Amino acid sequence: MSAGEEPVVRPKPSPPSRSKRRELRRKFLRTVLLAGGVLGAGLSGVLPMVYARTPRLRPPGALDEKDFLASCIKCGQCVQVCPVQAIKLADLVDGLGVGVPYIDARDQACDFSCDAVQCVLACPTGALTYQKPPFLKSRAGAGLEKKPVLLAKEKDPEPTLNLTERMGVARLTRPESCLALRGQGFKGQVRGPQFEGKLRYLDKNRWKPIKVAEHPYDVAECDLCVRECPIKWAISMENVYAPDGRPRRAPVVHEGCVGCGVCEMICPTDKPSIEVVSREVWRT
């Protein structure tokens, strides 16, 4: 601007009208919703694939994972016949496994309260089976050396479960928290008074499972995983050395373990010291 010239005063733009502000607000919300939808659609495709890689503990008698997913028609018959409601149906985050039955042993293990493994009997396709057909080979270490003896049927004419392959194998995954290895006992309600998990206690009722919360414990040496295992010779308390070198007693899993998950459910530590590894095989 040269000397003597008047400065040009530009008029301030008038504020947008109410209708214009509403239109701009609608455009902004549409943009946000569209971005959220795109992000959600992406995650809906990614998350199921991530979670689908998490091994699920399948019901007794399940075929190997690929064959199981191909054979299961998601009818839910196994869910309906389970006396302790241990079997659940996978939801959307399980990707290709949506609607397929699985067991969350920490919430509710399979304690074989049915005696006859009714989920296998109810399965219409053979996805759950007592004996694989000859064209389906068993993985090395998946098969059981002999039929497992069910403690609740030990005095019956036929005390065994008609299973030939294990669901998984229990492992002492957190030995540092195991109460037995720390030389501690347990007193009170396992998992607290609100825990809904059920278990068949032979000293209470041989036929009817009850809530774990209704069966408090008072043991000088914690052996709950061994005490409540429904399978004979699957796990025992043995003399071992703790990480600090002191002689202790601790649960030791044997070849007879079928991977039912009772030990994981009944373990009183915040995070279970012993867990079932799904599809795990027996390793000598």
C-alpha positions, 0 to 999 in steps of 0.5 A, spaced: 500 500 500 502 506 497 503 512 502 496 516 502 492 510 500 486 508 504 486 501 507 481 496 504 477 494 509 474 487 507 467 485 510 467 479 515 464 473 512 457 472 515 456 466 520 453 460 517 445 460 517 442 455 522 440 450 516 447 451 513 450 449 520 446 443 521 448 440 514 455 441 516 454 437 522 450 432 518 456 431 513 461 431 519 457 425 523 457 421 516 464 422 515 465 419 522 460 414 522 463 412 515 470 412 518 468 407 524 464 403 519 470 402 515 475 400 521 469 396 524 469 392 518 476 391 517 477 389 525 471 384 523 475 381 518 482 381 522 480 379 529 476 373 527 482 370 524 487 372 530 482 369 535 481 363 530 488 361 531 487 360 539 487 353 540 480 351 543 479 345 547 474 341 543 469 336 547 471 329 548 472 324 541 473 330 537 476 329 530 483 333 529 481 340 528 481 341 520 476 334 520 472 337 526 471 343 523 469 340 516 464 335 519 461 339 525 454 342 522 453 346 528 447 343 530 448 344 538 446 337 540 452 336 544 451 342 548 444 340 550 446 333 553 451 336 557 449 335 564 454 340 567 453 345 561 461 345 559 460 345 552 459 352 549 458 354 541 463 359 539 461 366 537 463 371 531 470 372 534 472 365 532 472 366 525 471 360 521 469 356 528 463 360 529 458 356 532 462 350 533 462 347 540 468 348 545 470 347 552 472 353 557 475 349 562 477 354 567 469 356 567 466 349 566 470 343 565 468 336 563 467 332 569 464 326 565 458 326 569 454 323 564 458 317 565 457 315 557 460 321 554 453 323 551 456 328 547 459 323 542 452 319 542 448 325 540 453 328 535 450 326 528 456 327 523 461 323 527 465 330 528 465 327 535 466 319 535 469 314 540 473 311 534 476 314 528 474 311 521 480 307 518 482 313 513 483 318 519 490 317 522 491 319 529 497 323 531 502 320 535 501 321 542 494 323 541 491 316 542 490 313 549 494 306 551 488 304 554 481 306 555 480 311 561 477 308 568 472 313 570 472 313 578 465 314 579 464 308 575 470 304 578 465 299 581 461 298 575 461 292 571 464 297 565 468 302 569 471 305 563 470 311 558 469 309 551 475 314 549 481 312 544 484 319 544 485 325 549 482 332 548 489 335 551 494 334 556 494 337 563 501 341 564 503 345 570 504 351 567 505 356 573 509 352 578 511 358 581 504 359 584 502 352 585 500 352 592 503 345 593 510 346 591 510 352 596 508 348 601 501 351 602 494 348 604 487 351 602 481 353 606 475 355 603 471 356 597 475 354 591 474 360 586 469 364 591 462 364 593 460 367 586 463 361 582 458 357 578 462 351 576 459 344 577 463 338 579 460 331 581 463 329 588 463 322 589 462 323 597 456 327 596 452 324 590 454 319 585 449 322 580 448 329 581 454 334 580 453 340 585 456 347 585 464 348 587 462 353 591 457 349 595 463 344 597 468 348 601 475 345 602 480 345 608 486 341 606 493 342 609 497 340 603 493 343 597 492 337 592 485 339 589 487 337 582 489 330 584 483 330 589 478 331 584 481 328 577 475 324 575 480 319 571 484 314 575 491 314 574 491 320 570 495 325 576 498 324 582 502 327 588 509 326 588 515 328 591 519 333 588 524 339 589 521 346 589 525 351 585 528 353 591 531 346 592 526 344 598 523 337 598 516 338 596 510 335 593 507 337 587 502 334 582 505 330 576 501 328 570 501 321 567 499 318 560 492 316 563 490 324 562 485 325 557 485 333 558 478 334 561 480 340 564 477 339 571 484 340 574 484 347 571 477 349 573 479 347 581 485 350 581 485 355 587 490 360 585 488 366 581 491 364 575 491 356 574 497 353 576 495 347 572 492 348 565 490 343 559 493 344 553 488 343 547 490 338 542 497 336 546 499 329 545 503 325 550 510 326 550 515 321 554 
